[in-house]
Each structure stands twice: as structure tokens, then as C-alpha cells.
Amino acid sequence: MTGAALFTSFTDAIACCAKSSPWDARRTPVIEEIHHEDEILGKAYDAALMADPALSAALWKLLTFRYFLLLQTGGQLLGPYITKVAMTVIAERDVHGSMSCALAYLGVVLFGFVVLFIQTYVTNTPASGHA
């Protein structure tokens, strides 16, 4: 069969492709070499590397960052809620309640500033404590 011949069945096509060619002998060592380099030879991690103090410091830094990110998100969600409550209080003409809402909103803004400051500080300091 030649390359231009039409195959009468699927098995004929497979049989034609399965025949070896002179090019296979030249390509095989390179393919085996590539696969040999990709073999997994042991553990996927090194226990000494996982016990590294710099890695544990980076982990604590990441956990601190996530905690303050959640606090910042919660603070940002409180702003619209306080505004909704303030609109209700203003509609009832309650002066004391509107002042409480204003102070609560100011507290949420200041809380957001402090949390953002700490989050930025944690993000920009080195994990290992060395400059």
C-alpha cells in the first residue's frame, strides 16, 4: 500500500501505520531520552524543604494575609448595611439613632483603614524576617 492508497477498512489503516519505517530507528532514542528525564524518581516533595523555617514563615504570612483580607471584606460589606439602617433611622426622624449610625460608619471606615494598613505591611515585609 502506498500513502495515496485508499484504505478499505479501519484495520487496514492501522496495519499500514503500524509498519516501521527507517525514520523510527532515528527518533526512538530521543523519545526515550525525553521520557527518561520526565520519570518521577521519588517523593513529590523533600521533607527537609518542607521543614524550612522560611517556608513556615511564608505560610504564617499567607495565613495572616488571608485573615486580614476577610476582615477587610467584612468591613467593606458593613458600610452599605449601615447606610441602609441610617436611611431607615433618618426616615423615622431619630436624631440619636442617626448620630449612632454616623459614628458606626466612621468606625467601619477607620477599621478598614487599619486592616488595610496591616495587610499592606504584612504583604511587603520579607517572610524570613531578613531584609
Backbone bond lengths (Angstrom), bond angles and torsions (degrees), N, CA, C in turn:
res aa  C-N    CA-C-N  psi(-1)  N-CA   C-N-CA  omega(-1)  CA-C   N-CA-C  phi
1 M - - - 1.453 - - 1.507 109.71 -
2 T 1.278 116.08 140.79 1.468 120.40 176.35 1.513 108.72 -103.51
3 G 1.341 115.20 173.01 1.460 119.59 -179.14 1.509 111.99 -65.47
4 A 1.324 117.41 -26.11 1.455 120.07 -176.93 1.519 112.47 -88.97
5 A 1.326 117.19 -6.83 1.457 120.11 -177.36 1.521 110.23 -71.66
6 L 1.310 115.48 146.05 1.452 120.28 176.50 1.513 109.03 -86.25
7 F 1.308 116.36 138.80 1.451 120.78 179.46 1.515 109.07 -87.50
8 T 1.321 115.25 139.21 1.459 119.46 -179.59 1.517 111.74 -86.02
9 S 1.309 116.89 -22.21 1.457 119.10 179.37 1.528 109.50 -148.63
10 F 1.292 114.64 169.37 1.449 121.45 179.65 1.524 110.68 -66.67
11 T 1.332 117.19 -37.21 1.471 120.77 -179.81 1.523 111.28 -65.95
12 D 1.348 117.70 -34.27 1.464 120.25 176.56 1.526 110.27 -64.60
13 A 1.321 116.11 -39.98 1.462 119.48 179.91 1.523 110.65 -65.55
14 I 1.336 117.57 -41.41 1.461 121.40 178.59 1.523 110.25 -65.56
15 A 1.331 117.54 -41.83 1.461 121.39 -179.81 1.523 110.70 -63.54
16 C 1.307 117.48 -37.81 1.457 121.15 179.56 1.528 110.48 -67.31
17 C 1.310 116.81 -41.80 1.457 120.33 -178.53 1.516 111.90 -72.82
18 A 1.318 117.46 -25.20 1.458 121.36 -177.70 1.521 112.54 -77.66
19 K 1.322 118.38 -16.87 1.459 120.91 179.54 1.527 109.11 -64.53
20 S 1.313 115.42 140.89 1.461 119.04 -179.60 1.521 109.82 -81.94
21 S 1.285 115.52 151.21 1.453 121.14 178.60 1.526 107.94 -123.07
22 P 1.300 118.32 165.35 1.467 119.43 179.21 1.530 112.33 -63.98
23 W 1.323 117.84 -19.57 1.466 120.46 -179.83 1.527 111.85 -75.14
24 D 1.343 117.83 -25.26 1.463 120.87 -179.02 1.523 111.61 -61.44
25 A 1.318 117.37 -38.97 1.458 120.58 -177.58 1.529 111.08 -65.67
26 R 1.309 116.84 -31.56 1.465 120.21 -179.74 1.524 112.33 -78.65
27 R 1.327 117.66 -31.26 1.465 120.77 -175.93 1.525 112.80 -86.32
28 T 1.290 119.50 -26.38 1.460 122.61 -171.82 1.527 113.21 -59.04
29 P 1.338 121.81 -46.94 1.460 119.23 -178.36 1.529 113.23 -61.33
30 V 1.325 117.77 -37.10 1.454 120.59 179.55 1.525 110.33 -66.07
31 I 1.316 117.17 -43.07 1.468 121.27 179.45 1.521 109.94 -64.50
32 E 1.338 117.99 -42.01 1.460 120.06 178.75 1.518 110.88 -65.59
33 E 1.326 117.09 -36.42 1.460 120.44 179.21 1.524 111.10 -65.65
34 I 1.313 117.45 -41.01 1.457 121.01 178.64 1.521 110.23 -65.08
35 H 1.331 117.32 -43.73 1.454 119.95 -179.92 1.522 111.52 -67.95
36 H 1.342 117.03 -32.18 1.456 119.70 179.00 1.531 110.48 -65.21
37 E 1.322 118.12 -38.12 1.460 121.63 179.51 1.520 111.78 -70.11
38 D 1.313 118.06 -26.48 1.459 121.75 -177.30 1.522 113.36 -87.83
39 E 1.332 118.30 -0.61 1.456 120.12 -179.12 1.521 110.34 -66.15
40 I 1.308 115.96 144.76 1.456 121.29 173.96 1.521 106.86 -87.37
41 L 1.321 116.34 117.08 1.449 120.12 -171.48 1.520 113.34 -99.17
42 G 1.299 119.87 -9.12 1.451 120.01 -177.94 1.503 110.61 -168.76
43 K 1.320 115.17 -145.07 1.454 120.63 -179.39 1.529 110.41 -68.30
44 A 1.310 115.29 154.40 1.461 119.88 178.93 1.519 110.95 -79.29
45 Y 1.327 118.38 -10.58 1.456 121.84 178.71 1.520 108.83 -143.69
46 D 1.288 116.08 161.10 1.450 122.10 178.36 1.522 108.04 -104.48
47 A 1.313 117.95 126.57 1.467 121.48 -176.96 1.517 111.13 -63.14
48 A 1.329 117.93 -34.14 1.463 120.25 178.72 1.525 111.00 -67.40
49 L 1.317 116.22 -36.60 1.458 119.55 177.88 1.520 111.15 -68.60
50 M 1.332 116.92 -38.71 1.459 119.99 179.91 1.525 111.72 -68.60
51 A 1.334 118.06 -25.24 1.460 121.52 179.16 1.522 111.91 -89.86
52 D 1.304 118.55 4.80 1.454 123.08 -179.14 1.528 110.28 -63.46
53 P 1.336 118.17 131.53 1.471 120.20 -179.34 1.531 112.88 -62.68
54 A 1.327 117.03 -32.01 1.467 119.01 179.09 1.521 110.55 -65.74
55 L 1.331 116.23 -35.64 1.460 119.47 178.96 1.520 110.88 -69.12
56 S 1.326 116.88 -40.42 1.466 118.71 178.71 1.527 110.46 -68.17
57 A 1.348 117.42 -34.17 1.466 119.97 176.16 1.525 110.08 -65.86
58 A 1.324 116.85 -39.33 1.463 120.04 178.28 1.529 110.62 -66.97
59 L 1.332 116.95 -34.56 1.454 120.00 178.04 1.525 110.59 -66.24
60 W 1.335 117.37 -43.93 1.466 120.15 177.64 1.523 110.91 -64.12
61 K 1.332 116.16 -36.50 1.462 120.01 177.12 1.526 110.55 -63.24
62 L 1.318 116.32 -42.38 1.466 120.85 178.88 1.527 111.22 -64.90
63 L 1.333 117.00 -43.38 1.457 119.86 179.58 1.529 111.62 -65.77
64 T 1.334 116.86 -38.87 1.467 120.52 176.59 1.516 110.35 -63.82
65 F 1.321 116.74 -42.81 1.457 120.94 178.99 1.528 110.66 -60.52
66 R 1.336 116.95 -44.83 1.475 120.22 -179.68 1.528 111.38 -63.71
67 Y 1.332 116.65 -39.64 1.465 120.79 179.67 1.528 110.57 -62.49
68 F 1.327 116.39 -47.39 1.463 118.96 -179.36 1.528 111.92 -71.62
69 L 1.325 117.54 -26.71 1.464 119.93 174.32 1.523 110.50 -65.73
70 L 1.339 116.54 -41.02 1.467 120.09 176.75 1.532 110.97 -65.26
71 L 1.336 117.12 -41.02 1.468 120.22 177.05 1.526 111.40 -62.24
72 Q 1.341 116.09 -42.33 1.460 119.50 179.73 1.529 110.75 -64.56
73 T 1.314 117.26 -41.58 1.461 120.73 178.84 1.518 110.94 -63.60
74 G 1.330 116.43 -43.12 1.461 119.88 177.26 1.517 112.16 -61.79
75 G 1.337 116.88 -40.68 1.461 120.67 177.35 1.521 112.12 -63.66
76 Q 1.323 116.42 -38.72 1.459 119.47 178.63 1.526 111.46 -68.38
77 L 1.319 117.11 -30.44 1.464 119.45 178.21 1.527 112.54 -77.48
78 L 1.325 117.43 -22.45 1.461 119.83 178.84 1.528 112.14 -72.46
79 G 1.328 117.67 -29.25 1.469 120.93 -178.54 1.518 113.42 -55.97
80 P 1.329 119.73 -54.65 1.465 120.22 178.58 1.530 113.70 -63.44
81 Y 1.334 116.87 -32.24 1.464 119.18 178.72 1.534 110.24 -67.53
82 I 1.329 116.28 -43.07 1.466 119.38 178.01 1.525 110.16 -64.11
83 T 1.318 117.16 -36.37 1.466 120.25 177.05 1.530 110.37 -63.69
84 K 1.314 117.45 -40.97 1.472 120.94 178.21 1.528 110.61 -62.55
85 V 1.332 115.72 -44.91 1.469 119.59 178.69 1.523 110.02 -64.22
86 A 1.319 117.23 -40.17 1.465 120.81 -179.83 1.524 111.12 -63.92
87 M 1.328 117.74 -37.52 1.472 120.15 178.52 1.533 110.29 -64.03
88 T 1.323 116.18 -39.66 1.468 120.24 177.54 1.526 110.75 -65.36
89 V 1.325 116.62 -43.02 1.468 121.60 -178.94 1.525 110.53 -66.58
90 I 1.327 117.05 -39.94 1.472 120.28 179.22 1.523 110.02 -66.83
91 A 1.342 117.31 -36.47 1.467 120.10 178.73 1.526 111.00 -64.79
92 E 1.344 117.08 -29.69 1.464 121.03 177.62 1.535 112.42 -84.70
93 R 1.334 117.13 -2.56 1.478 124.48 179.64 1.535 111.57 59.74
94 D 1.326 115.57 42.74 1.455 121.47 177.71 1.531 108.19 -98.80
95 V 1.345 116.67 105.72 1.464 121.52 -175.95 1.529 110.64 -69.38
96 H 1.319 116.38 -43.19 1.462 119.80 -179.49 1.546 110.67 -63.72
97 G 1.307 117.47 -40.53 1.471 121.49 178.45 1.512 112.23 -67.00
98 S 1.347 117.01 -36.33 1.465 119.31 179.75 1.530 110.73 -69.81
99 M 1.351 116.68 -35.17 1.468 119.30 176.22 1.535 110.24 -66.97
100 S 1.314 116.93 -38.49 1.469 120.73 177.75 1.525 110.93 -63.23
101 C 1.324 116.26 -40.42 1.464 120.15 178.15 1.517 111.02 -66.48
102 A 1.331 116.89 -39.23 1.469 120.57 178.92 1.524 110.25 -64.51
103 L 1.330 117.23 -43.01 1.463 120.21 178.32 1.527 111.33 -67.34
104 A 1.318 116.78 -37.75 1.467 120.01 177.41 1.527 110.61 -64.09
105 Y 1.334 116.74 -40.80 1.463 120.41 179.03 1.530 110.30 -65.96
106 L 1.332 116.86 -41.98 1.456 120.83 177.50 1.533 110.21 -62.22
107 G 1.331 116.70 -40.78 1.463 120.45 177.22 1.516 112.27 -62.63
108 V 1.326 117.17 -39.56 1.472 120.90 178.74 1.526 110.25 -66.21
109 V 1.331 117.54 -39.56 1.467 120.75 178.65 1.523 110.05 -65.18
110 L 1.330 117.68 -44.52 1.465 120.81 178.40 1.528 111.18 -65.86
111 F 1.320 117.26 -39.85 1.461 121.55 176.28 1.531 110.22 -59.94
112 G 1.331 116.89 -43.63 1.462 120.93 178.18 1.517 112.05 -62.54
113 F 1.345 116.56 -37.56 1.458 120.14 178.34 1.527 110.56 -64.93
114 V 1.334 116.88 -46.00 1.471 120.41 -179.05 1.524 110.86 -63.95
115 V 1.318 116.83 -43.88 1.468 120.29 179.87 1.522 110.58 -64.40
116 L 1.315 118.23 -41.88 1.459 121.32 178.52 1.523 111.08 -65.07
117 F 1.336 116.96 -37.59 1.464 120.50 177.58 1.526 110.43 -63.31
118 I 1.332 116.83 -47.03 1.467 120.35 -179.82 1.525 110.57 -64.82
119 Q 1.305 116.72 -39.91 1.466 120.64 179.27 1.524 110.42 -63.35
120 T 1.315 117.88 -42.85 1.465 121.57 178.30 1.524 110.56 -66.39
121 Y 1.319 117.05 -40.21 1.465 120.80 179.20 1.532 110.85 -63.58
122 V 1.313 116.89 -45.06 1.467 120.69 179.70 1.524 110.56 -65.03
123 T 1.306 117.02 -38.04 1.461 120.92 -178.55 1.534 111.55 -67.50
124 N 1.332 117.10 -37.19 1.461 120.36 -172.96 1.519 114.49 -94.53
125 T 1.316 119.27 -0.30 1.466 120.60 175.22 1.505 109.14 -93.51
126 P 1.324 116.59 147.12 1.475 118.79 178.82 1.510 111.43 -65.48
127 A 1.308 117.21 146.46 1.463 121.70 -176.71 1.522 111.62 -70.64
128 S 1.329 117.93 -33.70 1.451 120.20 -175.44 1.521 112.71 -83.45
129 G 1.316 118.07 -10.14 1.459 120.85 -178.80 1.507 112.07 89.12
130 H 1.336 118.26 -3.06 1.464 121.66 178.08 1.513 108.80 -99.27
131 A 1.315 116.26 141.97 1.467 120.79 -178.68 1.494 112.34 -77.68
